[in-house]
Amino acid sequence: MAEPEQIREGYLVKKGTLLNTWKVVWVILSEDGIEFYKKKTDQSPKGMIPLKGATLTSPCQDYNKRTVVFKVTTEKKQDHFFQASHVEEREAWVKDLKRVLRCLEAGKKFARKSTRKSIRLPETVNLSQLYAVMKDQDDGIKEMRLEQDNKVYNHCFTGATVVDWLISKEKARNRPEALMLATGLLTEGFLQPAGDTSKDGAHCAERSVLLDQTEALYYFADSGFFCEGYSSDEDILVKEEFRGNIIKQGCLLKQGHRVKNWKVRKFILRDDPAYLHYYDPTKEEDEPLGSIHLRSCVITAVDYVPDAKKYDVEGNLFEIITSEETHYYLQAATSDERKEWITAIQSVSKSGK
């Protein structure tokens, strides 16, 4: 019997099935199930989730402070919660999972090319594609610096601006239709509420709604949004290094500075000023564990890192040497991913402050 085809693999954060703890695992999606491993190099999975008869929930709002979670419920009604590092990553997993589930239900083999026949239904909207167009620097929604209630909100826009843009770009025929689209973007996590007014709309008792108002502020999930001023809730005073736009993000394996062990960290690359922040992907809060100033840094692919073999870490390694001559060693999941990170970091290190 042939082995099931591997469709997607990568780091995700998974909630424990018995304890309410979230841990980074290496996940492999195949034609009939999900296997997850404690480490990428492990030969035996920590667990396996059968997908025949399973259902998928995305976005999953069971955990309000975790915004990019999806849930897989098995035929035996056991819930498995996974968290991606950003919206686009979640969408990629969800897209493949949906196709796997459809194939299993129809008794067909998973195929990379869609075999769906065109059917006469009202035109469906791809929110992922719409989100990409909205973020376009030339034709998309302009991110602004807006003041409200003694706070300054950076890289944001109003709910009315979203609705106006959808109508002006002929993505919707009228305001009610545009509002429905915008609310879909909000509930899917592509747009986030920035101030008290928009948060009230997003967390109302009946359902989340985007408010068609100039007082309601929102921001792109993957933007350089930050708030300045005194705050009574989740907003924080943000340093200069967070002002840049997000260029790339995702999980990498990082060697510790003092203890030379390797741990999976979520990385966010920003430009102008050029910084690479890293986080514990299992935590709810967005406070970084550290930052790497990339101006005039040197980044190279390497074949060898001291102490790496001791922790069973080999391949796809790269090194960042800052202008202060601090060395950082990282590992990507694949050679292509290493190449993408090196290219992205080089681009901001040359142009960033």
C-alpha positions in Angstrom: 0.0 0.0 0.0 1.4 3.4 -1.0 2.3 5.9 1.6 0.0 8.9 1.9 1.3 11.9 0.0 2.6 14.7 2.2 0.8 17.9 1.3 2.1 20.6 3.7 4.5 20.7 6.6 5.8 23.3 9.0 5.8 24.7 12.5 2.5 25.4 14.3 1.5 25.9 17.9 -0.8 23.2 19.2 -2.9 23.2 22.3 -2.5 20.1 24.5 -5.4 17.6 24.4 -5.3 17.1 28.1 -3.6 20.1 29.6 -4.4 23.7 28.6 -0.8 24.3 27.4 0.3 25.5 23.9 3.5 24.1 22.5 5.3 24.4 19.1 5.2 21.2 17.1 6.3 20.2 13.6 3.1 19.3 11.7 2.8 17.2 8.5 -0.5 17.2 6.6 -1.1 14.2 4.4 -4.0 12.9 2.3 -5.8 11.2 5.3 -4.4 12.8 8.5 -2.3 15.2 10.4 0.9 14.0 12.2 2.6 16.2 14.7 6.1 15.8 16.1 7.9 17.3 19.1 10.9 18.2 16.9 11.3 18.3 13.2 14.0 15.7 13.3 12.0 13.1 15.3 11.3 9.9 13.5 8.1 9.0 15.4 5.1 11.4 15.7 3.9 12.6 19.0 0.3 12.1 17.8 -1.8 11.5 14.7 -5.2 13.1 13.8 -7.4 11.1 11.4 -9.2 13.4 9.0 -11.9 11.1 7.6 -15.2 12.5 8.8 -13.4 15.5 10.5 -14.6 19.1 10.4 -12.6 22.3 10.2 -13.4 25.6 12.0 -11.6 28.7 10.8 -11.3 31.3 12.1 -11.7 29.7 15.6 -12.7 32.2 18.2 -12.6 29.8 21.2 -9.5 31.7 22.4 -10.0 35.4 22.0 -6.4 36.4 22.6 -5.1 34.0 20.0 -6.2 35.5 16.6 -4.9 33.0 14.0 -6.2 29.7 15.4 -8.0 27.0 13.5 -9.7 23.9 14.9 -9.9 20.3 13.6 -12.7 18.2 15.1 -12.4 14.5 14.5 -15.3 12.1 13.6 -15.2 11.1 17.3 -15.7 14.7 18.3 -12.2 15.4 19.7 -11.1 19.0 19.2 -7.5 19.9 18.1 -6.5 23.5 18.1 -3.6 24.9 16.0 -2.2 28.4 15.9 -0.3 29.8 12.9 2.3 32.6 13.1 0.3 35.0 10.9 -2.9 35.2 8.8 -1.5 34.2 5.4 0.1 31.1 7.0 -3.2 30.1 8.6 -5.0 30.6 5.3 -2.5 28.3 3.5 -3.0 25.5 6.0 -6.8 25.9 5.9 -7.0 25.9 2.1 -5.1 22.6 1.9 -7.1 21.1 4.8 -10.4 22.0 3.2 -9.4 20.2 0.0 -8.2 17.2 1.9 -11.5 17.0 3.7 -13.5 17.4 0.5 -11.4 14.6 -1.2 -11.9 12.2 1.7 -15.7 12.9 1.7 -15.9 12.3 -2.0 -13.6 9.3 -1.9 -11.2 11.0 -4.3 -7.4 11.3 -4.3 -6.0 14.7 -3.4 -4.8 16.6 -6.5 -2.8 19.8 -6.5 -4.8 21.2 -9.4 -8.4 21.9 -8.7 -10.9 19.6 -10.4 -13.9 21.5 -9.3 -16.4 22.1 -12.1 -17.9 25.5 -12.6 -21.4 25.7 -11.1 -24.0 28.4 -11.4 -23.8 30.2 -8.0 -23.5 33.8 -7.2 -19.9 35.0 -7.5 -18.0 34.0 -4.4 -15.4 36.4 -2.9 -11.9 35.2 -2.0 -11.1 37.2 1.1 -7.4 36.3 1.0 -7.1 37.8 -2.5 -9.3 40.8 -1.5 -7.0 41.4 1.5 -3.9 41.4 -0.7 -5.5 44.0 -3.0 -6.5 46.2 -0.1 -2.9 46.2 1.1 -1.5 47.3 -2.3 0.7 50.4 -1.8 -0.6 52.1 -4.9 -4.3 51.2 -5.2 -5.1 49.9 -1.7 -6.3 51.5 1.5 -3.9 54.2 2.7 -2.6 53.6 6.2 -2.6 56.8 8.3 -1.7 58.3 11.6 -4.9 59.2 13.5 -5.5 60.8 16.9 -8.4 59.8 19.1 -9.0 59.9 22.9 -5.5 61.2 23.8 -3.9 58.4 21.8 -2.1 58.3 18.4 -2.9 55.3 16.2 -0.3 54.6 13.5 -0.8 52.6 10.3 -4.6 52.5 10.6 -7.7 53.7 8.8 -11.4 54.1 9.6 -14.3 51.7 9.0 -15.9 54.3 6.7 -12.7 54.3 4.6 -12.9 50.5 4.2 -16.5 50.7 3.0 -15.8 53.6 0.6 -12.8 51.8 -0.9 -14.8 48.6 -1.5 -17.4 50.6 -3.4 -14.9 52.8 -5.3 -13.0 49.7 -6.5 -16.3 48.0 -7.5 -15.8 45.2 -5.0 -19.3 45.9 -3.8 -22.4 47.4 -5.4 -23.6 49.4 -2.3 -22.8 50.2 1.3 -24.7 47.2 2.8 -22.8 44.8 0.5 -19.5 46.5 1.3 -20.2 46.4 5.0 -20.9 42.6 4.7 -17.6 42.1 2.9 -15.7 44.3 5.5 -17.3 42.4 8.3 -16.1 39.1 6.7 -12.5 40.4 6.6 -12.8 41.4 10.3 -14.2 38.0 11.5 -11.6 36.1 9.4 -8.9 38.1 11.2 -7.6 40.0 8.2 -8.6 43.3 9.7 -8.2 44.1 13.4 -10.0 46.7 15.6 -7.7 49.5 16.8 -9.7 51.6 19.3 -12.5 51.3 21.8 -15.3 52.0 19.3 -14.2 49.3 16.8 -13.4 46.8 19.6 -17.0 47.2 20.9 -18.3 46.4 17.5 -16.0 43.4 17.1 -16.9 42.0 20.5 -20.6 42.7 20.7 -22.9 40.0 22.2 -24.6 38.8 19.0 -21.8 38.8 16.3 -18.7 40.7 15.2 -19.4 43.7 12.9 -17.2 46.2 11.2 -18.6 49.7 11.9 -19.1 52.1 8.9 -18.0 55.0 10.9 -15.2 57.6 10.9 -14.7 57.0 14.7 -14.1 53.3 14.3 -10.4 52.5 13.6 -9.0 49.4 12.1 -5.6 48.1 10.9 -4.3 45.3 8.7 -3.4 42.2 10.6 0.2 42.2 9.2 0.9 45.9 9.2 3.2 48.0 11.4 0.3 49.2 13.6 1.1 50.6 16.9 -0.5 53.0 19.4 1.1 55.8 21.4 -0.3 57.3 24.5 -1.7 56.2 27.8 -3.7 53.0 27.8 -6.1 51.2 30.1 -6.3 47.9 28.1 -4.1 45.9 25.7 -2.4 48.9 23.8 1.2 49.5 24.7 3.7 52.2 24.3 5.8 51.2 21.4 9.4 52.0 20.7 10.9 53.5 17.5 12.0 50.1 16.3 8.4 49.0 15.8 7.5 51.8 13.3 8.5 49.9 10.2 6.2 47.9 7.9 6.2 44.1 8.3 8.2 42.6 5.4 8.2 38.9 6.4 7.2 36.8 9.3 7.2 33.1 10.3 8.8 30.5 12.6 12.5 29.7 12.6 14.8 27.6 14.9 17.1 29.9 16.9 20.2 29.2 18.9 20.2 30.7 22.4 22.9 33.2 23.4 23.8 32.1 26.8 22.6 28.5 26.8 23.4 27.2 23.3 20.1 25.2 23.0 17.8 25.6 20.0 14.2 26.8 20.2 11.4 27.6 17.7 10.7 31.4 17.7 8.3 33.5 15.7 10.2 36.2 13.8 8.9 39.5 12.4 11.0 41.4 10.0 10.4 45.2 9.7 11.9 47.9 7.5 12.7 51.6 8.1 14.1 51.1 10.8 15.3 47.6 9.9 14.7 45.2 12.8 14.1 41.5 13.3 12.0 40.8 16.5 11.6 37.4 17.9 8.8 36.0 20.1 7.8 32.9 22.0 5.1 31.6 19.6 3.2 29.8 22.4 2.5 33.0 24.4 -0.7 35.1 24.0 1.1 38.5 24.5 3.0 40.2 21.7 6.0 41.3 23.8 9.2 40.3 22.0 11.9 38.2 23.7 14.5 40.3 21.8 15.3 42.3 18.7 18.1 42.3 16.2 19.1 45.7 14.6 19.8 44.9 11.0 21.3 48.1 9.7 24.7 47.2 8.0 24.4 43.6 9.2 26.0 40.7 7.4 23.8 37.7 6.6 25.1 34.4 5.1 24.1 30.8 4.6 26.3 28.5 6.7 27.0 24.8 6.8 28.2 24.6 10.3 27.2 26.1 13.7 29.1 25.3 16.9 27.1 23.0 19.2 24.3 22.5 16.6 24.9 18.8 16.1 24.6 18.3 19.9 21.0 19.3 19.5 20.4 17.4 16.3 20.2 20.6 14.2 21.6 20.3 10.7 20.9 21.9 7.3 19.3 25.2 6.1 21.4 27.2 8.6 22.2 30.9 8.3 24.0 33.5 10.4 23.4 37.2 11.1 26.3 39.3 12.3 25.2 42.8 13.4 27.2 46.0 13.1 28.1 45.5 16.8 29.5 42.1 15.8 26.9 40.0 17.7 26.3 36.6 16.1 22.9 35.0 15.7 22.4 31.5 14.3 19.1 30.4 12.8 17.7 27.4 10.9 14.9 27.5 8.3 12.7 24.6 7.6 13.7 24.3 3.9 16.5 25.6 1.6 13.9 27.8 -0.2 12.7 29.3 3.1 16.4 30.0 4.1 16.9 31.8 0.7 13.7 33.9 1.2 14.8 35.0 4.7 18.3 35.9 3.6 17.0 37.9 0.6 14.4 39.7 2.7 16.9 40.6 5.5 19.5 41.8 3.0 17.0 44.1 1.4 16.1 45.9 4.6 19.6 45.9 6.1 20.8 48.0 3.1 17.9 50.5 3.1 16.9 50.5 6.8 18.1 53.1 9.4 
